[in-house]
Amino acid sequence: MQRNGMPYARAGQVVGLLGGSFDPAHEGHAHISKAAITRLGLDRVWWLVSPGNPLKEKGPAPIADRVSRAKAVMQHPRVQVTDIEQRLGTRYTAETIAKLQIAYPDVRFVWLMGADNLTQFHLWQNWQEIMHRVPVAVFARPGDRISARMSRAARMYRENRLIGRAASLLGQSEAPVWTFINLPMSQSSSTAIRNAGDWTPGTVVGDDDEN
């Protein structure tokens, strides 16, 4: 199903949602997406390029620039870069997911995030609602594994965690359920790219510029 510029998904498909400001998008985002498709058996992954991150004081680059950059970085037939939150008029993840479940009642969604986000997940608005709406997959990044596993969210939902090969069942499981996937992650980060001066809004880079 697809309408009003919204992405396409067939009934019964499992779609991973990777949200963020993507300011800018980088190889680490792409790596999480590809790993999610392989390890979780997802049919598709949608990047939700947000109008702004409520937890950050400084606003991001214009969304059109961030979407263009993301499309240049992530070129995969099963991954789609979107501006869903701007189209839906949502600002927080919980309300975005709620509206997507209404718009796509026959599609199963899985929330994807890096382990660094799990450490501050309890600061997100209505974070427990997110846990109870959709399965969650957490991907380890260098240096974040121990703090993520000790996070408030991980401790509170420790009985709902799928371990090992059971992670492939995540998309068909009923929330609350989550899994933690250890991967040799890229050291790339949006902050490092901005600080290095490698991200100038208004320009579009090719894949070679991500290396």
N, C-alpha and C positions, 0 to 999 in steps of 0.2 A: 504494500500500500504506500502511496506517495501522493501528496497534494499540497498546494500552496507553497511550493518550494521546499517542502520537508523531504528528508531522505526516504529511500525505498526499503521496505522489509516485507517479506511474505509472512503470512500467518504460520505460526509454529517455529519460526526462526528464533535463534538465540543471538542477541545483539549486545556486544560489550560497549559500555559508555565510558570514554576517557575524557573527563572534563578538566578545564583549567584555562588560565589566561593565555597560555602558549606565547609568552612574550620574551623571547621568540620560541617557536617550535624547534626541536633539535633531535638528534639521532636517538637519544634516550627515550623520547616519546614513541618514536618509530619502533624501537626494540621491544618496548612493553606491548605494543599493539600486535606485533608479529608473534611474540611469545604467547599472548593471550589466545590468539587464533589456534596455535599449535597445541598448547598445554590444556586449554579449556574446551577445545572443540567448538569455538564460536563460529557462527555463520557470517557475521559481519562485526566490524568495530566502527563506531561513530566517534569522531573527535568533536567535543562540544566546546568550541572556542567562545569563552564567556565575554560579555561586554565589559566586565571588571571583576576583580577578586575582592569580596567584602572584607577579607582579612588583611588586605594590603592598603596602606594609607595612600600611596602614590598610584595614580591611574596608569593603565597599560597604554601601549601604542594603539592607534586607531584599529578597530576590529578588521577593517578591510585589508590593512597591511598584514595583520597577524594571520588572517585566513589565507592570503596569498602565499606567505612564507610557509605556512603549514602544508599547503598543497604541493609546494615545491619539495619539501622535505619528505612527505609521506605519499609515495606513489605505489599503491597496492590495490589490486582489483576488489579486495574485500574490506578496504578501509575507506571511509568517506569523511572528509573534513566538512563540518557544518557550523552554521551560526544559529543553531536551534534556540538557544536561550534568548537571543535578540528577537527572533520571530515569535516565541511564546510569551515574551515580556516577563521572563522570570529572572531572578537574581541569585536565588539560593538553590543548591542541589536538590534538596528535599522537594521543593515545589516543582522543579524541572522534571524530576522523575515522576511525580504524581501526574503532571499534565501529559507526559509521554505515555504513561500507562492508560490514560483515557483515550489519547489519540491512536494508540496502537494496542487495542485490548487483546489481540491474539498473538502478540510478540512477547517473548521473555527477555528481560533486560538483566544485565550483570554490570555492576559498578566496578570500574578498574581504577586503581590508584597505586602510587609508589609508597613504599614503606615509610618514607618521611612524612607523608600526609597522615598515616595512621597515628603517629605520635601526637598530632594535634587535632585528630578527628573529633574529639569530645568538645572542641571549641566551635565546631560547625553548627549552624542553626538546625535544630531538629535532627541531630545526627542519629539518634536512636530510631527515628522514623525511617531514615534511609536504610538502616540495618534490617528493619522489619518489612520494608517494601521489596527489596531486591537482594539477591546474593551479592557478595562483595569479594573481589580478588585483590590481594595486596602483593605487589611485586617488590622484592628486596632490592635496595640500592646499596652501594658500598658504604659501610659505616652506619647504616640505619637499622640493621637487623635486630640487635639487642634492645635498643630503645623502643622499637616498634612492638616487639613481643612483650615488653613490660608496660605498654601504654594502657591507659584506662579502658579503651575500647576492647583491646585484646584480652584484658583480664576479665572484663564484664561478660564477654561473649566467648570465653574459652571453651565452654561446653558445646558451642555451635560451630566449632572449627572442623573442616575437612582436612585430613592429613594425607600426604603422599599421593598415591595414584587416584585416590578418591576425588582429587581436585577436578578430574575430568567430568565428574558428575555434578559440578557446581551449577551449571546452567539449567539443569533439570530439577534442582533441589528447591525446596520451599524456604523462604526467608523466615527467621534470621539464620543465615548460614554464611560462612566465609572461609577463605583459604589463604595461606601464606606461601608464596612461591619464591624459592631462592634461585636467583639467576646471576650469572656474571654480568652485572649491569654496566652500561656505559657511564663514564664519569661526567658526561656532558650535563650541564645545567643551564637553565635560562639566565640565572643570575651571573654565572661565569661568562657567558657569551656577551651579555650586556656590558659587564665590567671591562671586558677585553676590547670593547668597541667594535665587535663583529656584527652587530645588529643595528641597522639604520632603517627605521620605518620608511616605507615608500619604495624600498628596493626588494626585489625578489631574487633569491639565490637558488642555484641548482644543487643537486645531491653532492657534487664534488666539494662544495663549500662547507659541508657539514663535517668533513673528515679532519 
